[in-house]
Amino acid sequence: ISLDATSKLSGPAGGATTVADGSNTKSDGDGIGAAVAIDSGTTAAATMLSGGTTFSAAGGVTAKATLATARFAAQATAGAGAKDVGVAGALAIHSGVVRAESRVASTASLTFSNATKLSLESAVTSSDAAQADGKVDAGGNSLGVGAAVAVNVADSTSLSVIDAAAALSGVGKLSLAATSDDTVSTTEIGRAPSELQSRQYLVCRLLLEK
């Protein structure tokens, strides 16, 4: 007996992505380019055994929760070029929560006859990315400021559990497995021209990752 719950987050780029592009191409006076990308998402897969029942299966009972290819990303790009003052600011914020859970609930009262096996399995594969790029072009600016802030918060959980109050009897073999494969990438780029000459440039960069 197999109980399967599968969740897959898909989209044009293989997941949920928020992209912001703010560029100012003004050639004289002051130029300001700003971009803000905020991405937040929650996805889950769960199986649960509860209540009272009796199982008898030669191949055993398997409850499996799989969260495959959950991809989240926030990308902000800002560019500014102007004769006098050039300011470019990019902010990318990502918060992603993914959870796969296979559980025998506290309300369960399960009987397994003929040495029936019980397996609980959970698996998560996810990626979380935040990228901010603030660039000031070398356009003869008297003052240039390039600022980039990237914040990436990734919360990934894979759980196989039997609640303490659950009642199990006659289980031939008990197996619990939980796996998680997570990739977290946070990138910030604050750029000003390399040819500073007599002008003033300020590059600000802040990266936060949890």
C-alpha positions as CSV (number, residue, x, y, z in Angstrom):
1,I,0.0,0.0,0.0
2,S,1.5,3.3,-1.1
3,L,0.4,6.8,-0.1
4,D,2.2,9.5,-2.2
5,A,2.0,13.3,-2.1
6,T,4.1,15.2,-4.6
7,S,4.5,18.9,-5.1
8,K,6.4,20.6,-7.9
9,L,6.8,24.3,-8.3
10,S,7.1,25.1,-12.0
11,G,7.1,28.2,-14.2
12,P,8.6,29.7,-17.4
13,A,12.1,29.6,-15.7
14,G,11.4,26.4,-13.8
15,G,10.0,28.1,-10.7
16,A,8.7,31.3,-9.1
17,T,10.9,34.3,-10.1
18,T,10.4,38.0,-9.6
19,V,12.5,40.3,-11.8
20,A,12.8,44.1,-11.6
21,D,14.8,46.3,-13.9
22,G,15.2,50.1,-13.3
23,S,17.6,51.8,-15.6
24,N,18.1,55.5,-16.3
25,T,19.7,56.4,-19.6
26,K,19.5,60.2,-19.2
27,S,22.7,61.8,-20.6
28,D,22.5,65.2,-18.8
29,G,21.6,66.6,-15.4
30,D,20.9,64.0,-12.7
31,G,20.1,60.4,-13.3
32,I,18.5,57.9,-10.9
33,G,17.9,54.2,-11.6
34,A,16.1,52.1,-9.0
35,A,14.8,48.6,-8.9
36,V,13.0,46.5,-6.2
37,A,12.2,42.8,-6.6
38,I,10.4,41.0,-3.8
39,D,9.6,37.3,-4.0
40,S,7.9,35.2,-1.4
41,G,6.4,31.8,-1.6
42,T,5.3,28.7,0.4
43,T,4.9,25.2,-1.0
44,A,4.3,21.9,0.8
45,A,3.7,18.2,0.3
46,A,2.3,16.0,3.2
47,T,1.0,12.6,3.9
48,M,-0.7,11.6,7.2
49,L,-2.0,8.5,8.8
50,S,-4.7,9.1,11.5
51,G,-7.7,7.4,13.0
52,G,-8.2,3.7,13.6
53,T,-7.6,1.1,10.9
54,T,-6.0,-2.3,10.3
55,F,-3.4,-2.9,7.5
56,S,-2.4,-6.2,6.0
57,A,-0.2,-5.9,2.9
58,A,2.5,-8.2,1.7
59,G,4.5,-5.3,0.3
60,G,4.0,-3.2,3.4
61,V,2.6,0.3,3.8
62,T,4.5,3.4,2.6
63,A,3.6,7.0,3.2
64,K,5.7,9.3,1.1
65,A,5.8,13.1,0.7
66,T,8.0,14.6,-2.0
67,L,8.6,18.2,-2.8
68,A,10.6,18.3,-6.1
69,T,12.4,21.2,-7.8
70,A,10.9,24.1,-5.7
71,R,12.7,27.1,-7.2
72,F,12.4,30.7,-6.0
73,A,14.3,33.8,-7.1
74,A,14.3,37.6,-6.8
75,Q,16.4,39.6,-9.1
76,A,16.8,43.4,-9.2
77,T,19.0,45.4,-11.6
78,A,19.4,49.2,-11.6
79,G,21.7,51.4,-13.8
80,A,22.2,55.1,-13.9
81,G,24.2,57.4,-16.2
82,A,24.1,61.2,-16.1
83,K,26.4,64.2,-16.5
84,D,26.1,65.5,-13.0
85,V,24.8,63.0,-10.4
86,G,24.2,59.4,-11.1
87,V,22.5,57.2,-8.5
88,A,21.6,53.5,-8.9
89,G,19.9,51.4,-6.2
90,A,18.9,47.8,-6.4
91,L,17.0,45.8,-3.7
92,A,16.2,42.1,-4.0
93,I,14.3,40.3,-1.2
94,H,13.5,36.7,-1.2
95,S,11.7,34.6,1.4
96,G,10.9,30.9,0.6
97,V,9.3,28.2,2.7
98,V,9.2,24.6,1.6
99,R,8.1,21.6,3.6
100,A,7.7,17.9,3.0
101,E,6.1,15.9,5.8
102,S,5.2,12.3,6.3
103,R,3.5,11.7,9.7
104,V,1.6,9.3,11.9
105,A,-0.7,11.6,13.8
106,S,-1.3,11.5,17.5
107,T,-4.9,10.5,16.9
108,A,-3.8,7.3,15.0
109,S,-4.6,3.8,16.3
110,L,-3.1,1.5,13.7
111,T,-2.9,-2.3,13.7
112,F,-0.6,-4.1,11.3
113,S,-1.4,-7.8,10.8
114,N,0.8,-10.5,9.2
115,A,4.0,-8.5,10.1
116,T,3.1,-5.7,7.7
117,K,6.0,-3.2,7.3
118,L,5.5,0.6,7.7
119,S,7.7,3.1,6.0
120,L,7.6,6.9,6.3
121,E,9.6,8.9,3.7
122,S,10.0,12.6,3.0
123,A,12.2,14.5,0.5
124,V,12.8,18.1,-0.4
125,T,14.8,19.5,-3.4
126,S,14.8,23.3,-3.5
127,S,16.8,26.4,-4.6
128,D,16.6,29.9,-3.3
129,A,18.3,32.9,-5.0
130,A,18.5,36.7,-4.4
131,Q,20.5,39.0,-6.7
132,A,20.9,42.8,-6.6
133,D,23.0,44.8,-9.1
134,G,23.4,48.6,-8.8
135,K,25.6,50.1,-11.4
136,V,26.7,53.7,-12.1
137,D,28.0,54.3,-15.7
138,A,31.1,56.3,-16.4
139,G,29.3,59.2,-17.9
140,G,31.4,62.1,-16.6
141,N,29.5,62.1,-13.3
142,S,30.4,64.6,-10.6
143,L,29.0,62.2,-8.1
144,G,28.1,58.6,-8.5
145,V,26.4,56.2,-6.0
146,G,25.9,52.5,-6.7
147,A,24.1,50.6,-4.0
148,A,22.9,46.9,-3.9
149,V,21.1,45.1,-1.1
150,A,20.2,41.4,-1.3
151,V,18.3,39.6,1.4
152,N,17.7,35.8,1.1
153,V,15.7,33.8,3.7
154,A,15.3,30.1,3.0
155,D,13.3,27.8,5.2
156,S,13.4,24.2,4.1
157,T,12.1,21.2,6.2
158,S,11.9,17.5,5.5
159,L,10.2,15.5,8.2
160,S,9.2,11.9,8.9
161,V,7.7,11.5,12.3
162,I,5.5,9.4,14.5
163,D,3.7,11.5,17.1
164,A,4.3,10.4,20.7
165,A,0.6,9.7,21.4
166,A,0.1,7.5,18.2
167,A,-0.7,3.9,18.9
168,L,0.9,1.2,16.6
169,S,0.7,-2.5,17.1
170,G,2.0,-5.5,15.1
171,V,4.4,-3.6,12.9
172,G,6.7,-6.1,11.2
173,K,9.4,-3.5,10.4
174,L,9.4,0.3,10.9
175,S,11.4,2.6,8.6
176,L,11.6,6.4,8.7
177,A,13.7,8.5,6.2
178,A,13.9,12.2,5.6
179,T,16.2,13.9,3.0
180,S,16.8,17.5,2.0
181,D,18.8,18.9,-0.9
182,D,18.9,22.7,-0.8
183,T,20.8,25.3,-2.7
184,V,20.9,29.0,-1.5
185,S,22.5,31.7,-3.5
186,T,22.8,35.4,-2.5
187,T,24.6,37.9,-4.8
188,E,25.0,41.7,-4.5
189,I,26.9,43.9,-6.9
190,G,27.4,47.6,-6.2
191,R,29.4,49.1,-9.1
192,A,31.0,52.4,-9.9
193,P,33.4,53.2,-12.8
194,S,37.0,52.2,-12.4
195,E,38.3,55.4,-13.9
196,L,37.6,57.6,-10.8
197,Q,39.7,60.6,-12.1
198,S,38.7,63.7,-10.2
199,R,35.1,62.6,-9.6
200,Q,33.6,61.0,-6.5
201,Y,32.0,57.6,-6.4
202,L,30.5,55.6,-3.6
203,V,29.7,51.9,-3.8
204,C,27.4,50.4,-1.1
205,R,26.9,46.7,-0.8
206,L,24.9,44.7,1.7
207,L,24.3,41.0,1.7
208,L,22.1,39.1,4.1
209,E,21.5,35.4,4.0
210,K,19.9,33.0,6.4
